[in-house]
Amino acid sequence: MGVMKLDASFLKLGSLVGVKAGYPFRGGVDAVAEGTVWAVQMKDLDPLLGLSWNTVLRCELGGRGNADWLRNDDLVLVSRGTRFFAVQVVNPPERTVCGPHLFHLRIKPGVTVQSGFLAWQLNQGPFQRQLKRSAEGSSQLSVRRPVLESLQVAIPSIEVQRRIVALAELVRHERSIHERLVQNREREMRAIAEALGEQGSPRSPQPPSKADPE
């Protein structure tokens, strides 16, 4: 798409999405092999790779809160720690919640914004700088919901949103290919190092055969 000046509307995030806190589990989330609920936690999220369903725990709900089930195209946002970032939710299992320290974002009806674009936008420099300026805390930074809702987001036309999402997906795909190539090269180099090491290692002396004179 190239670098260009893009027309965009600057809107408060709270005008685009409903923001809810994650489910208030009592203590930690305990894994239950046949649990009826899936709990998305910070450990399952990566700003580049997205949400890893392979690590999401099955559990049962404790606590007293009402569950807000995640839906397709919702977003979850890490609101505490050293990195604030958002991840798009794609085809979650039924009865899935997000845990503490996460915000559950859902695009409001009638709002013309793609969830993939919004997740990308929240992870970019302009919004990230707003987040970091607004974060509170001494030992661990966190963002309060009213503050998050008041931050501004730049929203271009839906066509530009689609182009940006496609470009972001292309970058993600290229990064994945590059990482696999690097991993393959590293395996080759380790194999070479092991082969060289075996050649240079001292061999144990062989006992003389019976035919050899003493």
C-alpha positions in Angstrom: 0.0 0.0 0.0 2.9 2.3 0.6 3.3 5.3 2.8 0.5 7.8 2.3 -1.7 10.3 4.1 -4.8 8.6 5.2 -8.1 10.2 6.2 -9.4 9.0 9.5 -11.9 9.9 12.2 -10.5 10.2 15.7 -12.9 8.5 18.1 -12.8 7.5 21.7 -12.4 3.8 22.1 -15.5 3.6 24.4 -17.7 4.9 21.5 -16.6 1.9 19.4 -16.6 -1.0 21.8 -18.1 -2.1 25.0 -15.4 -2.8 27.6 -15.9 -5.3 30.4 -13.4 -6.7 33.0 -12.4 -10.4 32.8 -14.2 -13.0 34.9 -13.3 -12.6 38.6 -11.9 -16.1 39.4 -11.2 -16.7 43.1 -7.5 -17.1 43.2 -5.9 -18.8 40.3 -7.6 -20.7 37.5 -7.6 -24.4 38.3 -7.5 -26.8 35.4 -10.3 -29.4 35.2 -9.8 -32.1 32.6 -13.5 -32.3 31.8 -14.3 -28.7 32.6 -17.3 -27.1 30.9 -15.6 -23.6 30.6 -12.5 -22.4 28.7 -10.5 -19.6 30.4 -8.3 -17.4 28.3 -5.4 -16.0 30.4 -2.4 -13.7 29.8 -0.2 -16.7 29.2 -2.3 -17.7 26.1 -1.8 -14.4 24.3 1.0 -13.1 22.2 1.0 -9.7 20.4 2.4 -11.3 17.2 1.0 -14.8 17.2 -2.4 -14.0 18.7 -4.4 -16.4 20.9 -3.1 -19.9 21.3 -6.0 -22.3 22.0 -3.5 -25.1 22.6 -2.7 -23.6 26.0 -6.1 -22.4 27.1 -7.3 -24.3 30.2 -10.6 -26.0 30.7 -12.1 -25.2 34.1 -15.2 -24.6 36.1 -16.4 -21.2 37.1 -15.9 -20.1 40.7 -16.6 -16.7 42.1 -19.8 -14.8 42.0 -19.6 -12.9 38.8 -21.8 -13.4 35.7 -19.9 -14.8 32.8 -19.6 -12.8 29.6 -18.8 -15.4 27.0 -16.3 -14.5 24.3 -17.7 -14.4 20.7 -16.0 -14.5 17.3 -14.4 -11.1 16.5 -14.3 -9.9 20.1 -11.0 -8.6 21.4 -9.1 -9.3 24.6 -6.7 -6.7 25.9 -3.9 -7.2 28.4 -4.4 -4.4 31.0 -1.7 -5.1 33.5 2.0 -5.8 33.4 4.9 -4.6 31.3 3.1 -5.0 27.9 -0.3 -3.8 26.9 -1.7 -5.4 23.8 -4.9 -6.6 22.1 -5.7 -9.9 20.4 -8.6 -10.7 18.1 -10.7 -13.7 19.2 -11.4 -16.1 16.3 -13.9 -18.9 16.6 -13.8 -19.5 20.3 -15.3 -22.6 21.9 -18.7 -22.2 23.5 -18.6 -21.0 27.1 -15.2 -19.2 26.9 -14.3 -16.4 29.2 -11.2 -14.2 29.7 -9.6 -14.2 33.0 -8.4 -11.4 35.4 -6.0 -8.8 34.1 -7.8 -8.8 30.7 -10.4 -6.6 29.3 -13.1 -8.0 27.1 -13.9 -5.7 24.2 -16.9 -6.1 21.9 -17.6 -3.9 18.9 -20.9 -2.0 19.4 -23.8 -2.6 16.9 -23.7 -0.2 14.0 -20.0 0.6 14.3 -18.2 0.3 11.0 -14.9 -1.1 12.2 -13.2 -4.5 11.6 -12.1 -6.3 14.7 -8.8 -7.3 13.0 -8.1 -3.7 12.2 -9.0 -2.5 15.7 -6.7 -5.2 17.3 -3.9 -4.0 15.0 -4.6 -0.4 15.7 -4.5 -0.9 19.5 -1.1 -2.5 19.2 0.5 0.4 17.2 2.7 3.1 18.5 0.2 6.0 18.8 -2.3 4.1 20.9 0.4 2.3 22.9 1.9 5.7 23.9 -1.5 6.8 25.1 -1.8 3.6 27.1 1.6 3.9 28.7 1.0 7.6 29.7 -2.3 6.6 31.3 -1.0 3.5 33.2 -1.0 3.6 36.9 0.9 1.8 39.6 4.3 1.6 41.3 5.4 -2.1 41.2 3.1 -3.1 38.4 1.4 -0.9 35.8 -2.3 -1.2 35.0 -5.0 0.6 33.0 -8.4 1.4 34.4 -11.5 0.8 32.3 -12.7 4.5 32.2 -9.2 5.5 31.2 -9.1 2.9 28.4 -12.5 4.0 27.1 -11.4 7.6 26.9 -8.3 7.0 24.7 -8.5 7.9 21.0 -8.4 5.6 18.1 -7.9 6.6 14.4 -10.5 4.9 12.2 -10.2 5.2 8.4 -12.7 3.9 5.8 -13.7 0.3 5.9 -11.8 -0.2 2.6 -8.6 1.1 4.1 -9.2 -1.1 7.1 -9.4 -4.1 5.0 -6.2 -3.2 3.1 -4.3 -2.7 6.4 -5.6 -6.0 7.8 -4.4 -7.8 4.6 -1.0 -6.1 4.8 -0.6 -7.0 8.5 -1.5 -10.6 7.7 1.1 -10.7 5.0 3.7 -9.3 7.4 2.8 -12.0 9.9 3.1 -14.7 7.3 6.5 -13.5 6.1 7.7 -13.3 9.6 6.6 -16.9 10.2 8.4 -18.1 7.1 11.6 -16.2 8.1 11.5 -17.7 11.6 11.2 -21.2 10.2 14.1 -20.6 7.9 16.2 -19.3 10.8 15.3 -22.4 12.9 16.2 -24.7 10.1 19.6 -23.0 9.7 20.2 -23.2 13.4 19.5 -27.0 13.4 21.9 -27.4 10.5 24.6 -25.5 12.4 24.0 -27.6 15.5 24.3 -30.8 13.5 27.6 -29.6 12.0 28.9 -28.7 15.5 28.0 -32.1 16.8 29.6 -33.8 13.8 32.8 -31.9 14.3 32.7 -32.6 18.0 32.4 -36.3 17.4 35.5 -36.3 15.1 37.6 -34.5 17.7 36.6 -36.5 20.8 39.2 -38.9 22.1 38.4 -42.5 21.4 38.6 -45.2 24.0 41.6 -47.6 23.5 40.7 -50.9 22.0 41.8 -54.1 23.9 44.4 -56.2 22.0 43.0 -59.1 20.1 44.0 -62.6 21.0 46.1 -62.9 17.8 48.3 -60.0 18.9 51.6 -60.9 20.6 51.9 -59.9 24.3 
